[in-house]
């Protein structure tokens, strides 16, 4: 698949895809005989993983290190598990904070709606 097709499929700019490859976030992508990137299924799986992790707030430097360790093989499994668990704990904390904020917003909305309810139900004066 061409970089343009991958760009459209994953809503990432070609520059972003090149950047990810350049910094080692995305393993090197195979090229055609004319030098054009030819994204394969494995490359797309990495892109999906990167997008998912980025949307969860994982930093790029963390992901670069993770990919580096992944490429070193199974001897880095324990380290990768530890890294992922640390990021999971951070994400769980952020989710808990967001739930607290959501609850606070819901309380505020309910408070204001209760304040408006009597006003909305008052009879309107006749003209």
N, C-alpha and C positions, 0 to 999 in steps of 0.2 A: 504494500500500500504506500502511496506517495505521502510526502510530508503534508501536502495540501489536503489530501483525504483524511489523514489522521488529525490534522488541525480542525477540520470541520467536525469530524466524529466526536472529538473530545473537547471541543470549544477551547482550544489552546492555540495561541498564535504559533506560526512556524518559528519565529524568533525564540519563543519560550521553549519549544521542543529542542531547538539547537542548543540553547543555554543549558537545559537539563542534561543533555548529552555531554556538553563541554565540561561541566563541573562534576560529572560522574554520578549524577543522580539517576540518569538513565544509562544503562549499559550501552556500549557502542552499537549503533544500528548498522546492519549489513547494507552494502551499497551495490547498485547494479554495475555492470561493466563500464558504464559511462559516468559513474561516480554519484548517481542520484540515490538518496536514502531510500531503502526498501523495507518498510516496517513490516515485521512478521507478527504472528500471534503472540509470541513471548514478549515482544516489545510493547504491544498493546496491553498485555497483562500488567507490565510494569507501569505504564501510563495510568491505567485504572487504579493501581495501588497508590501511586504518587498522588493522584487527584483525591482519592479517599483520605489519605493521611493528611494532606494539606488542608482539606476541608475540615478535618478534626483539629487543625491548629498545630500539627507537628511542624517544627522548624526545618528548613531546608538543610541546615548543617547536620541535624540529626539523621535525616533521610540519606544524605550523602554517606555518612559513616555507616549506616545500616546496609546500604547497597555495597559498600566496600567490603564489609564483613561477610555479607551474603556471597559475594564473588570469591571469597577465600575458602568457602566450603564448610562442611559440617563441624569442623573443629571450633567454629565460632558460634555454634548454636546456643550455648549457655549465655554468652555475652549478648547475643541478639534477643534472647528471651528476657534477660534482665532489662535491656534497653526498652523493649516493648512494654514490659510491665510498668516501668517508671513512667512512660508516656501515658499508659492507660490510667495510672493513678492521677496524673495531672489532669487528664481529660475528665475523669470521674469527678474531681474536685470542681472543675469549671462547670460541669453539668449541674452539680449540686448548687453551686452559686447561681446559676441561671434559673433553676427551679425556685430558689428563694426569691429572686427578682420577679419571676413570673407570679408567684403567690402574692407578693407585695403589690404588683400592678393590678391583679385581680381584686384585691381588697380595696384599692383606691377606686377602681371603676365601680365596684359594688357600692361603696360609700357615696360616690357622686350620683349614681343612679337612684339610690334611696333618697338622696336629698331632692332630686328632681321629681320623683314620683308624686309627692303631694301637690306640687305646682302643676303638673300635667293633669291631675284629676280635679282641680278646682273648677267650679262652674265659671263659664265665661259670662261677663256682664252682657246684658242685651243692649243693643244699640237703639 
